[in-house]
Amino acid sequence: MFIGHYGVAFAAKRAAPRTSLAVLVAASLLCDLIWPVLVLLGVESVRIDPGNTAMTPLDFESYPWSHSAAMTVLWSLLFAFLVLTATRDRRAALVTGLLVASHFVLDLVSHRPDLPLWPGGPRVGMGLWNSVLATVLVEGAIFAAGVLVYLAATRPRDRAGRWLTYSLVALLAVTYAANALGGAPPPSAAAVAWVDLALGAVLLPWTALADHHRLPLPPAAPAAQA
């Protein structure tokens, strides 16, 4: 799953309004930020295999350290600890820790059975990626709902807060649509890893800047009882 992770991060702004959206996105994507580094180091491996699933030509041969359930829990605890140490904000630590953990849950729905429960353990996956239409509908719904929650939970400080946010959402949607429509498979596993790192290098600062130009709104007061 790709754009669905962003949707969950956008929605989490309601639960952690003082936390930068970039931190929330980094938490939801943490496993995918670790993965390309480990691929380039030769610790994990992916193979280009067109037709592996309808949605992606990637065969994730081995990624126990970045994507197994057990390691995701460990990454979740580590990220939450770092956030708590840096901010002393328990809510932010809890929300970001849950976002890291959500990565495995969403990938469990998308992937074929290639996600290990622990390094060397059995592999699981529900295979949503076997259908492009079902994947786009599910991920699109998660992303759209998350963006709507974010827009309802914040307001722009200025014009930049509006257009940086809209352009970020548009870029994510266009990138996802291009991926869903297919095209030539990537030339190598290293190319996939470098593209993932480049996307992170662009999108995370953009997300931080867009969120910096927005203000969190207070939660709506409950309606008075008649």
N, C-alpha and C positions, 0 to 999 in steps of 0.2 A: 504494500500500500504506500502511496506517495502523498497525494493531496489530502487524504483523510487525516494524516498525522497533523497537517497544518490546521485542518478544521477543528480538531480537538484542542490544539494550542490556542487558537483564536477564542474558542468558547471559554477556556480556562481563565481568561482575563477577568471575567465576571467574578470568579472565586478568589483571584489574587490580583486585585486592582492596582496595587503598588508595585507589582513586578513587571518589568519590561516584557513586552510581547516577544522580543528577541530571546530572552531567557526561557520563556515558555516554549517557544519553537525549538530552541536548542535542546530542551529536555525531551520534547516529543520525538525529536529526530536523533537523539544521542546515539542510538545503536547504528543508525545509518551514517553518522559522522565518524564513528570508530571503525566501521566496516571497511571503507576504502583504504584507510591507513594500513589496516592489517592485510588487505589484499596486496597492496604495493610492497609490503614487507615480506610477503610470501607466507604469512602465518595462516591466512584463510584463502580459499580459492573459489573462483566462479568460472564457468565455462560458457562460451557463446554457443547456444544450441537453438537455432530457430525452430519454432514449433513446440518448444518445451512446454509452454502454456500459450493460450491465445493472446494473453496480455503482454508477455515479455519473452524475449529469446534467451533469457539468462537462466542457466542451470546452477543454482547455488550448491556447489558440491560440498563445501565445508565452511561453516561460519559459527562454530560453537562458542567462541569467546565474545563475539559481538551480538549474537542473536538468540542464543539458547535461553530458555525460561529462567534457569538458575542464574546465569550471568546477568540477565536483564534485571532481576531482583537486586543483585549486587550493585550494578550500575545505578539503579534507582536509589538505593540507600546512600551510595557515595555522593550522588548529585545532590540529594536532599541535605546531606551533612555539609557539603560545601556551601550551599545556599544559606543554610542556617548559620554557619560560621561567619559568612560574609555580611549577612543582613540582620541576624537575630530575629528574623520574622518566621515564626513557626508555621503560620498559614502558607507562606510562600514555599517553605521547605516541604510541607506536606503535598501541596499542589504539584510542585515540580517533580517530586518523587513519584507521584501517581502518574504524571505524564510520561515519565521514562518507562514505567511499567506498562502503560497503555500501548506502547509500541509493540510488544509481543502479542497482546490481545488482538490488535488490529491486523498484524501480520498473520496471526493464526487463521483469521478468516480468509485472507487473500491467498496465501501461499498454498501450493500443493504440499504434501507431507515431506518437507525438507527442514523444518525447524526443530532442532534438538531440544529435548526437555532439559538436558544438562550435557556438558561435553562428553561425547561418547555414548549418550543415552538415546532412547527411541525418538523418532522424528514424527512430527505431527503437522497438520495443515488441512484446512477445509476446502481449498481449491477454488475460491471465487475467481481467481485469475483464469480459469478455464473458459470463462465467458466474458468477452469484452463488454457487452451490453450490461450485464449484471454488475460488473466491476465499476463501470462508469456511473451507473445509477446509484450504487451504494456509496462510493467515494464522493460523488458529486453532491449527494444529499448531506453527508457528514460535513463536507467543506462549506456548502451553502448555509447550513444551520449554524456552523461555528462562526462564519463571517457575520451573519445577522445578529448573533448574540454579542459579538465584539462591537459592532456598530451601535447596538442598543446600550452597551455598557460604557461607552466612551463618546466623547464629542471632540471635534477638531479645535485646537487652539487657534488655528489660522488656516489660510488657504492651503498651505503645505500639508497640514494634517489631513486634509480631505484628499488631495490629489496624490500624495505619496501612498496613502492607503489604497485608493482605487487602482493605482497603477500596479501596486504589489499584487493585489487580488487578480488583476487582469493578466499579469505575467505568469502567475501560478496556474491560472486556468488555461492560458495558451500553451504553456509548457506541458501541462498534463494532456491537453487535447492532441498535441503533436505526438506525444508518446503513445497515446491510445490508438491513433490512426496508423501507427506502425511506420514502415519505411525500411531502409536498409539496416541490417543489424550492425551493432558496433564492431569495429575491427578487432578489438582485443579486450581482455579483462582489464588491463592497465588503463585503456582508454575510458572504460566505464568508471573506474575508480577516480581518475583525474577529473572527469566531468562532474561526478558527484561532489568532489572537493571544491571545484570551481563554483558550482551552484550554491554551496554553503557559504563560500567566501563572498558571493554577491548578495544572496538573499538575507543572510543574518544581519549585516549592517543596514541594509535597506529596511528591514523590519524594525530594527532599533530606531532608525531615524523617523520612520512613519509613526511609530508609537510615541516617540518623544514629542511629537507635534499634536498629540491628543491628550485629553484629560479624562480620567475615569469619572463616571457619574455615580452619585450615591444610589444605593438600592432604593427602589420604589417603596414608599411607606405603605403598610397594609391598609386596606380600606376600613373605614370606621364601621363598627357594627351598628345597625339600626336599633 
